[in-house]
């Protein structure tokens, strides 16, 4: 059976997010999307998420809905494909344009 899992994140004030850069290494790539899926799977199976810091959570919630899930991973991976093929927009602009077209 499939179910929907939602993980709400309330974070203390801190640095501005570097959306999409889940591993906080300065680039957005497929590995970041993989980390977000790993986090989501951990939540879905009741695993321990204490190893994921506030920077990860800020950067991973790319749609800014206080939930880190497979949609965030999909957006990150889509953005990575976009920039890998010459796209120049920021991830925020990319997501805003994409969501407006859905």
N, C-alpha and C positions, 0 to 999 in steps of 0.2 A: 504494500500500500504506500502511496505517496502522500506526503503531508507538507504543509508549508511551515517553515520555521522562521521565526523572526527574532533577531537579536538587537535589542535597543541599546544604544550607547550614549551614556551621559558622561561627558568628559570635563575635567577641570579646565579652567582657562589655561591656554598654553600657546605654543607657536601656531601660526597659520598652517593649515594643511598643505602638503604638496600632493594634491589629489592624484591617485593612481600609483604613486611610488610607495607601495606597501612595505617594501624592505628598506626604504629611506636611504637608498644609495645614490640618489640624484638622477635616476632614469626611470622611465615607465616602460616596462617590457612584459613579455609573456610570463616571466617568473613571478611578477607582482600579481598577475591574475591567478596564477597557481596558488600563491599564498592565501589569497582571499578565498578561493574554493576550499583550501585546507581548513581555514578558520571556520567557514560555514559548515563543513562536514563535521568538524569537531563539536560545534554547537549542536548540530542535528543529532549527534549520537551521545550527547551528554558528557562530552570529554572536557578536559581541563584546558581552559583558555587563559590561565594566569600568565603564560609565557608571551602573550601578545601585549605589547606596551601601548601607551596612549598615542604615540606617533603612528604606529601601525593602524590603530583604529581611526584616527583622524584621516589618514591618507587613503585608507581602504574604502571609506564611505563616500564614494565619488558622486553619488546622486544626492548626498546631504539630507537623507531622510531618517537619520539616526538608526539605520539598520544596515548591517553588513551581510550581504547574501550573494547568491549566484548572479543576480542582476549586476551588482557592482563588478564582479569578475568579468562578466560579459562586456560591460562598458570599457573596462581597462583593456581587455584583449582587442576589442574593436578599435580603440584609440591607438594601441600599439601597431596594428595593421595600417591604420591611417597614416601615422607618422613614418612608418617604415616604407611607405609608398610615396613619400614626398609631401605629406600633409604638414601644414605649418601652424594651424590654429592651436590654441591652448586646449587642454583637456576640458576645461569649463565651457569654452565656446563650442567645442566638438559635441559635448553632451547636450548642451542647450539646443543646438541645431538639430541633433539626432532626435531628441525627445520631442521637439516641436513637429517633426515629420512623421512620428509614429501615430 
